[in-house]
């Protein structure tokens, strides 16, 4: 597989393809871009900001929820029926909301237990970009992988992005489900087959870790030579040490989707319940659990009501302060294709405990304490040890900070991504010349 540096050397030469080494006009596609969690909206915001800082023109095309973007980044809204809005999930649209056949496809797929957004967004994006063929030099897709991309690829050079293949989520969710829920889960993840068909036809594809690269190759049959490894970055404006603020005694923080089995919050709750019988600790989970859902029920079952707080919708500044003033942080996932929260914890010099799974070992290296995923006993033991040892907390926090500063900055991410853009432009120019 060509390295990012090799790709850059090839794509950065004069004559690498219009518009050469000058500023690029970039369309960034994302079917949903929640600003505060889920990764996609976070990635869009930071990458687009740094691309603009490098002198490129960036326009984000996104469905709901729309991203928060920085000054200089344009947003074109590509509205869906917004069937999964937080305040009214799986809603039934009114008759006046239907605009065309894509809307009918979207709601029909939802009513038959499927998840339509990657497909329907890609079709709407294709329609939008057909009318704007002179506006962009390159299109980057942020893990949509819908059939509409194959049409977009006929109009523009396309760079794909896969943080990790959703086939991994599907395996973990199916393992945790049973009966009718298992059947409905299979239907919900039906879009993964589409993604596995589209992904091999994109070149290059950007991914964030060696672990994800191997998973994409295995599950989506993407040739390794088509992939470029570009780790994610951390926004040090918000995620940095705050030595002037005292850490809250016995505090533990986790940033994880509360109800997703893959994120391991249930394991963390069980570990905290064990630890709370011996130590005065309090866990803050940055997430919004479903009212009456599995996470809320487990909190009640473990009698953790006064030991656990869930927060959501907080600003980046507030999140950075929460992490930097916690004594310990945890990424308890059963799988991660990268994990931005892990890097944010490290950049804040907050000692990190992370599962030994997926890309986490390569992301954290020896700068975190690694534990067996799903093992609440082991996690509780490590948290107990860190709780009792200020010296170890200081050592692990410092190692994490040093690693984050050495490896993970958004400017480097943007520079390497531009190299991939130029590679795609060059390849398209060659293909046209050969015809």
C-alpha positions as CSV (number, residue, x, y, z in Angstrom):
1,X,0.0,0.0,0.0
2,X,1.3,3.5,-0.8
3,X,1.9,5.6,2.2
4,X,0.3,9.0,2.6
5,X,3.8,10.5,2.1
6,X,4.3,8.6,-1.1
7,X,0.9,9.7,-2.4
8,X,1.7,13.3,-1.5
9,X,5.0,13.1,-3.4
10,X,3.2,11.8,-6.5
11,X,0.2,14.2,-6.3
12,X,2.2,17.3,-5.3
13,X,4.3,17.5,-8.4
14,X,3.7,20.3,-10.9
15,X,1.3,19.1,-13.5
16,X,-0.4,16.6,-11.1
17,X,-3.7,17.6,-12.6
18,X,-5.8,20.8,-12.7
19,X,-5.8,22.9,-10.6
20,X,-2.1,21.9,-10.0
21,X,-0.7,23.0,-6.6
22,X,-3.1,25.9,-6.2
23,X,-6.2,26.2,-4.0
24,X,-8.8,23.5,-4.4
25,X,-12.6,23.8,-4.4
26,X,-13.8,21.0,-2.2
27,X,-17.2,19.5,-1.6
28,X,-17.5,17.6,1.7
29,X,-20.5,15.2,1.9
30,X,-22.0,13.9,5.1
31,X,-25.4,12.3,5.4
32,X,-25.7,13.4,9.1
33,X,-23.3,15.6,11.0
34,X,-24.3,15.8,14.7
35,X,-21.9,18.4,16.1
36,X,-21.2,17.0,19.5
37,X,-21.0,13.2,19.2
38,X,-20.8,10.3,16.7
39,X,-17.6,11.5,15.1
40,X,-18.8,12.5,11.7
41,X,-19.8,16.1,12.6
42,X,-16.7,16.5,14.7
43,X,-14.5,15.3,11.8
44,X,-16.2,17.7,9.3
45,X,-15.8,20.7,11.5
46,X,-12.2,20.3,12.2
47,X,-11.1,19.1,8.8
48,X,-13.0,21.9,6.9
49,X,-11.6,24.6,9.2
50,X,-8.0,23.5,8.6
51,X,-8.5,23.1,4.9
52,X,-9.7,26.7,4.7
53,X,-6.7,27.8,6.8
54,X,-4.5,26.2,4.2
55,X,-6.2,28.4,1.5
56,X,-8.8,26.0,0.0
57,X,-12.5,26.7,-0.6
58,X,-14.7,24.2,1.3
59,X,-18.4,23.6,1.0
60,X,-20.1,21.1,3.2
61,X,-23.2,19.3,1.9
62,X,-25.0,17.7,4.8
63,X,-28.3,16.2,5.9
64,X,-29.8,16.7,9.3
65,X,-28.6,17.1,12.0
66,X,-26.5,19.8,10.4
67,X,-22.9,20.5,11.5
68,X,-21.4,23.4,13.4
69,X,-18.9,24.9,11.1
70,X,-16.2,27.6,11.5
71,X,-15.9,30.9,9.7
72,X,-15.1,30.6,6.1
73,X,-16.7,27.2,5.6
74,X,-19.9,27.2,3.5
75,X,-22.8,24.9,4.3
76,X,-25.4,23.7,1.8
77,X,-28.3,21.9,3.5
78,X,-29.5,18.8,1.8
79,X,-32.6,18.1,3.9
80,X,-34.0,14.7,4.5
81,X,-37.4,14.1,6.2
82,X,-35.4,14.1,9.4
83,X,-37.1,10.9,10.6
84,X,-34.7,10.4,13.6
85,X,-34.6,13.8,15.2
86,X,-33.9,13.6,18.9
87,X,-37.2,15.0,20.0
88,X,-39.3,12.8,17.7
89,X,-37.5,9.7,16.5
90,X,-39.2,7.4,13.9
91,X,-41.8,10.1,13.3
92,X,-44.5,10.0,10.6
93,X,-44.2,13.0,8.3
94,X,-47.2,15.0,7.3
95,X,-48.5,14.8,3.7
96,X,-47.2,18.2,2.9
97,X,-43.7,17.3,3.8
98,X,-43.3,14.9,0.9
99,X,-41.4,16.5,-2.0
100,X,-40.4,13.7,-4.4
101,X,-39.8,10.0,-4.9
102,X,-36.7,10.0,-2.7
103,X,-38.8,11.1,0.3
104,X,-41.2,8.2,-0.4
105,X,-38.2,5.8,-0.6
106,X,-36.9,7.2,2.7
107,X,-40.1,6.8,4.7
108,X,-40.9,3.5,3.1
109,X,-37.5,2.1,4.1
110,X,-38.0,3.3,7.7
111,X,-41.5,1.8,7.9
112,X,-40.0,-1.6,6.8
113,X,-37.4,-1.4,9.6
114,X,-34.5,-0.2,7.5
115,X,-32.1,2.7,7.8
116,X,-32.5,4.8,4.6
117,X,-30.3,7.9,5.2
118,X,-27.0,6.8,3.5
119,X,-28.8,5.9,0.3
120,X,-31.3,8.7,0.2
121,X,-28.7,11.4,1.1
122,X,-26.4,10.1,-1.7
123,X,-29.2,10.4,-4.2
124,X,-30.0,13.9,-3.1
125,X,-26.3,14.9,-3.2
126,X,-26.1,13.5,-6.8
127,X,-29.0,15.7,-7.8
128,X,-27.4,18.7,-6.2
129,X,-24.0,18.2,-7.7
130,X,-25.3,17.5,-11.2
131,X,-26.3,21.2,-11.4
132,X,-22.9,22.3,-10.1
133,X,-20.4,20.6,-12.3
134,X,-18.2,23.6,-12.6
135,X,-18.1,24.5,-8.9
136,X,-15.7,21.8,-7.4
137,X,-12.4,20.2,-8.2
138,X,-12.9,17.2,-5.9
139,X,-15.6,15.6,-3.7
140,X,-14.9,13.9,-0.4
141,X,-17.5,11.5,1.0
142,X,-17.7,11.2,4.8
143,X,-18.8,7.5,5.2
144,X,-22.0,7.7,3.3
145,X,-21.1,5.1,0.7
146,X,-24.5,5.3,-1.0
147,X,-25.2,4.3,-4.6
148,X,-25.6,8.0,-5.6
149,X,-21.8,8.3,-5.2
150,X,-21.3,6.1,-8.3
151,X,-23.1,8.8,-10.2
152,X,-21.1,11.6,-8.5
153,X,-18.0,9.7,-9.5
154,X,-18.8,10.3,-13.2
155,X,-18.9,14.0,-12.6
156,X,-16.0,14.6,-10.2
157,X,-12.9,13.0,-8.7
158,X,-14.2,11.4,-5.5
159,X,-12.2,10.6,-2.3
160,X,-13.9,8.2,0.1
161,X,-13.6,8.3,3.9
162,X,-14.3,5.3,6.1
163,X,-13.6,5.7,9.8
164,X,-14.4,2.1,10.2
165,X,-16.7,-0.3,8.4
166,X,-20.3,-0.3,9.9
167,X,-20.2,-4.1,9.4
168,X,-18.3,-4.2,12.7
169,X,-21.1,-2.4,14.5
170,X,-23.6,-4.8,12.9
171,X,-21.7,-7.8,14.2
172,X,-21.5,-6.5,17.7
173,X,-25.2,-5.3,17.8
174,X,-26.4,-8.7,16.4
175,X,-24.4,-10.5,19.1
176,X,-26.1,-8.5,21.8
177,X,-29.7,-9.0,20.3
178,X,-32.0,-11.9,20.3
179,X,-35.4,-12.9,19.0
180,X,-37.4,-10.4,17.0
181,X,-34.9,-7.7,17.9
182,X,-32.2,-9.6,16.1
183,X,-34.4,-9.8,13.0
184,X,-35.2,-6.1,13.0
185,X,-31.5,-5.4,13.6
186,X,-30.6,-7.3,10.5
187,X,-33.0,-5.2,8.5
188,X,-31.8,-2.0,10.1
189,X,-28.2,-2.7,9.0
190,X,-29.3,-3.7,5.5
191,X,-27.5,-0.5,4.1
192,X,-24.2,-2.2,4.9
193,X,-24.5,-4.4,1.8
194,X,-24.8,-1.2,-0.3
195,X,-21.7,0.3,1.4
196,X,-19.7,-2.9,0.7
197,X,-20.6,-2.6,-3.0
198,X,-19.7,1.1,-3.3
199,X,-16.5,1.1,-1.3
200,X,-14.4,-1.0,-3.6
201,X,-15.2,1.4,-6.5
202,X,-13.7,4.4,-4.7
203,X,-10.0,5.3,-5.0
204,X,-8.5,6.6,-2.8
205,X,-10.2,5.8,0.5
206,X,-9.0,7.5,3.6
207,X,-9.1,5.7,6.9
208,X,-7.8,6.5,10.4
209,X,-5.9,3.4,11.7
210,X,-4.2,0.2,10.6
211,X,-7.0,-1.7,12.4
212,X,-9.7,0.0,10.3
213,X,-7.7,-0.5,7.2
214,X,-7.6,-4.3,7.8
215,X,-11.3,-4.4,8.7
216,X,-12.3,-2.4,5.5
217,X,-10.1,-4.8,3.4
218,X,-11.7,-7.8,5.0
219,X,-15.4,-6.7,5.2
220,X,-15.7,-4.4,2.2
221,X,-13.1,-6.1,-0.1
222,X,-11.3,-2.8,-0.7
223,X,-7.8,-3.3,-2.1
224,X,-5.2,-2.1,0.4
225,X,-3.4,-0.2,-2.3
226,X,-6.5,2.0,-2.6
227,X,-6.4,3.1,1.0
228,X,-4.5,5.9,2.7
229,X,-3.9,6.0,6.4
230,X,-4.5,9.5,7.9
231,X,-5.1,9.5,11.7
232,X,-7.5,12.0,13.2
233,X,-6.5,15.1,15.1
234,X,-7.5,16.9,18.3
235,X,-8.7,20.5,18.7
236,X,-6.2,21.9,21.2
237,X,-8.2,25.1,21.5
238,X,-10.5,23.1,23.8
239,X,-8.7,19.9,24.8
240,X,-5.7,20.9,26.7
241,X,-4.5,20.7,30.4
242,X,-5.9,23.2,32.8
243,X,-3.4,23.3,35.6
244,X,-5.1,26.3,37.2
245,X,-8.2,24.2,37.9
246,X,-8.3,21.5,40.5
247,X,-9.3,18.0,39.4
248,X,-12.5,16.8,41.1
249,X,-11.6,14.1,43.6
250,X,-12.8,10.6,42.6
251,X,-14.1,11.9,39.2
252,X,-14.3,9.6,36.2
253,X,-15.4,10.8,32.7
254,X,-16.4,8.9,29.5
255,X,-17.6,10.3,26.2
256,X,-19.6,7.4,24.6
257,X,-23.0,6.7,23.1
258,X,-24.8,5.4,26.1
259,X,-27.1,2.9,24.5
260,X,-24.8,1.4,21.9
261,X,-23.5,-2.0,23.0
262,X,-20.3,-1.4,21.0
263,X,-19.3,1.6,23.2
264,X,-19.1,-0.6,26.4
265,X,-21.0,1.8,28.7
266,X,-22.7,-1.2,30.4
267,X,-19.2,-2.6,31.3
268,X,-18.2,0.8,32.7
269,X,-21.3,1.1,34.8
270,X,-20.8,-2.3,36.3
271,X,-17.1,-1.5,37.0
272,X,-18.1,1.8,38.8
273,X,-20.8,-0.1,40.8
274,X,-18.0,-2.4,42.1
275,X,-15.7,0.4,42.8
276,X,-18.3,2.5,44.5
277,X,-18.7,0.0,47.3
278,X,-15.1,0.8,48.3
279,X,-14.2,4.2,47.1
280,X,-16.0,7.6,46.8
281,X,-16.2,7.9,43.0
282,X,-18.5,9.6,40.6
283,X,-18.9,8.9,36.8
284,X,-19.9,11.5,34.2
285,X,-21.0,10.1,30.9
286,X,-21.2,12.6,28.0
287,X,-24.2,11.1,26.2
288,X,-28.0,11.1,26.3
289,X,-29.4,7.7,27.2
290,X,-32.9,6.8,25.9
291,X,-35.5,7.4,28.6
292,X,-36.5,4.1,29.9
293,X,-33.8,2.4,27.7
294,X,-31.3,-0.3,28.6
295,X,-28.7,2.2,30.1
296,X,-31.2,3.9,32.4
297,X,-32.5,0.5,33.5
298,X,-29.0,-0.7,34.3
299,X,-28.2,2.4,36.3
300,X,-31.3,1.7,38.4
301,X,-30.5,-2.0,38.7
302,X,-27.0,-1.2,40.0
303,X,-28.3,1.6,42.3
304,X,-26.0,4.1,40.8
305,X,-28.4,7.0,40.7
306,X,-26.2,9.3,42.9
307,X,-22.9,8.0,41.4
308,X,-23.6,8.6,37.7
309,X,-24.4,11.8,35.8
310,X,-25.3,11.9,32.0
311,X,-24.7,15.2,30.3
312,X,-25.4,16.2,26.6
313,X,-25.4,19.2,24.4
314,X,-22.6,21.0,26.2
315,X,-20.1,23.3,24.4
316,X,-16.6,22.3,23.3
317,X,-15.2,24.6,26.0
318,X,-17.4,23.0,28.7
319,X,-16.5,19.5,27.5
320,X,-12.8,20.3,27.5
321,X,-13.0,21.6,31.0
322,X,-15.0,18.6,32.2
323,X,-12.3,16.2,30.8
324,X,-9.4,18.3,32.1
325,X,-10.8,18.5,35.6
326,X,-11.5,14.7,35.9
327,X,-9.1,12.5,37.7
328,X,-9.6,9.6,35.3
329,X,-11.1,9.0,31.9
330,X,-12.3,5.8,30.2
331,X,-12.9,4.5,26.7
332,X,-14.6,1.2,27.5
333,X,-15.5,0.3,23.9
334,X,-15.8,-3.2,22.5
335,X,-14.5,-1.9,19.2
336,X,-13.1,1.4,17.9
337,X,-12.0,2.3,14.4
338,X,-10.0,5.2,15.9
339,X,-11.6,7.1,18.9
340,X,-11.4,10.8,19.0
341,X,-12.4,10.8,22.7
342,X,-9.3,8.9,23.5
343,X,-7.1,11.5,21.9
344,X,-9.1,14.3,23.5
345,X,-8.6,12.7,26.9
346,X,-4.8,12.3,26.3
347,X,-4.5,15.9,25.0
348,X,-6.1,17.1,28.3
349,X,-3.5,15.1,30.3
350,X,-6.3,13.2,31.9
351,X,-5.1,9.6,32.7
352,X,-6.8,7.3,30.3
353,X,-8.0,3.7,30.7
354,X,-8.9,2.2,27.3
355,X,-10.0,-1.2,26.0
356,X,-7.5,-3.4,24.3
357,X,-9.5,-3.7,21.1
358,X,-9.8,-2.4,17.5
359,X,-7.6,0.6,16.8
360,X,-7.3,1.7,20.5
361,X,-4.0,0.0,21.2
362,X,-2.3,1.7,18.2
363,X,-4.0,5.0,19.1
364,X,-3.0,5.1,22.8
365,X,0.2,3.0,22.6
366,X,1.8,2.9,26.1
367,X,0.3,6.2,27.0
368,X,-2.9,4.7,28.6
369,X,-3.7,1.7,30.8
370,X,-5.2,-1.0,28.6
371,X,-7.9,-3.4,29.8
372,X,-9.8,-6.4,28.3
373,X,-13.0,-5.2,26.6
374,X,-16.1,-6.2,28.4
375,X,-14.3,-7.2,31.6
376,X,-15.9,-5.1,34.4
377,X,-13.8,-6.8,37.1
378,X,-10.5,-5.8,35.4
379,X,-11.7,-2.3,34.7
380,X,-12.8,-1.8,38.3
381,X,-9.4,-3.0,39.5
382,X,-7.5,-0.6,37.3
383,X,-9.7,2.3,38.3
384,X,-9.2,1.4,41.9
385,X,-5.4,1.4,41.4
386,X,-5.4,4.8,39.7
387,X,-7.8,6.2,42.3
388,X,-5.3,5.3,45.0
389,X,-2.1,6.4,43.2
390,X,-1.7,10.1,42.3
391,X,1.8,9.3,41.1
392,X,0.5,6.8,38.5
393,X,-2.3,9.2,37.4
394,X,0.3,11.9,36.9
395,X,2.6,9.6,34.9
396,X,-0.2,8.2,32.6
397,X,-1.6,11.7,32.1
398,X,1.7,13.1,31.1
399,X,2.4,10.2,28.7
400,X,-1.0,10.7,27.0
401,X,-0.4,14.4,26.6
402,X,3.0,13.9,25.0
403,X,1.7,11.3,22.6
404,X,-1.3,13.5,21.5
405,X,1.0,16.4,20.8
406,X,3.4,14.4,18.8
407,X,1.0,12.5,16.6
408,X,-2.5,14.0,16.4
409,X,-3.1,17.5,15.0
410,X,-5.8,18.6,12.6
411,X,-3.4,20.7,10.5
412,X,-1.5,17.5,9.6
413,X,-4.8,15.7,8.9
414,X,-5.8,18.5,6.4
415,X,-2.4,18.6,4.7
416,X,-2.4,14.8,4.1
417,X,-6.0,14.9,3.0
418,X,-5.1,17.5,0.3
419,X,-2.5,15.1,-0.9
420,X,-5.2,12.5,-1.4
421,X,-7.4,15.1,-3.3
422,X,-4.5,15.8,-5.7
423,X,-3.9,12.1,-6.2
424,X,-7.6,11.6,-7.1
425,X,-7.5,14.6,-9.5
426,X,-4.4,13.4,-11.1
427,X,-5.8,9.9,-11.6
428,X,-9.0,11.2,-13.2
429,X,-6.9,13.4,-15.5
430,X,-4.9,10.3,-16.6
431,X,-8.1,8.3,-17.1
432,X,-9.5,11.0,-19.4
433,X,-6.3,11.2,-21.3
434,X,-6.3,7.5,-22.0
435,X,-9.8,7.4,-23.4
